[in-house]
């Protein structure tokens, strides 16, 4: 969290994390496509020539004034491919909340688990324990024939009771609900920090 | 231009042209973070790291300001690089001194837990943002 008193802005950083091809960038693309263009930035994407995320995607949303401040949500994705582990860690630095985008395919349960464990390691390296950090689990690709339910996935992943949502991000389903949920958790966390 | 290490723009001055500062802030933060990590991997990390990008008409410096801020400076290419580098590192040190001094009392932020409606206010603001599209 960062408050710019001169500009009266409250800045919050939210990172979309998860295994390769789980739909992190798709979430940001859907948000970018569905919000008022006057209140969002361009979508910044650092991609490889194969259209895969190289470093991060970034999108800023500006909300209406609340408590005399203008909140701004800074949304980032991490690169999902395994060999970009160091880059994933960097993007997590200073985050106020995480959306973990899991691939609901039964064949990718292990990939989700590995990614979750790595995220925990990275957060620990920044002395940001996962317990207490606002996290929402998004169980994406629910339209796949072998998709497992969000309830089953969160049980397998032992996500410590964090809120979870089923989604089909490519169709926009569940994207906004996830964004609202993580924002709510982050705001509650900020409140408890400020108090 | 001064940003937080998370990429949030704090302030900027000078001729900005049509530069998108919000996007630039996120890229500067990513650039410095990657360079710091490269330095750590190669055992060459030290405080006040500075990155230089040489361009045809201008050069750009990205410099750490303590642990929390980043200073981005663009200079014309007729300015001596060594001199600019010294000035920018000195500016970074002075900015860090300012950061380390006790701030004047800030106005209180009414984000107390008693403000039960605060998360609802954010949800409503997001609803408005979403429904106002297209």
Interface residues (C-beta under 8 A of the other chain):
Chain A: X2 X3 X4 X5 X6 X11 X13 X33 X34 X35 X36 X37 X39 X41 X42 X44 X46 X55 X56 X58 X60 X61 X63 X64 X66 X67 X69 X71 X72 X74 X76 X86 X87 X89 X90 X91 X93 X94 X95 X176 X179 X180 X183 X184 X187 X188 X190 X191 X192 X194 X195
Chain B: X4 X5 X6 X7 X8 X10 X11 X20 X22 X23 X26 X27 X30 X33 X34 X37 X41 X106 X107 X109 X110 X111 X112 X113 X115 X118 X119 X121 X122 X123 X125 X126 X127 X128 X129 X130 X132 X133 X134
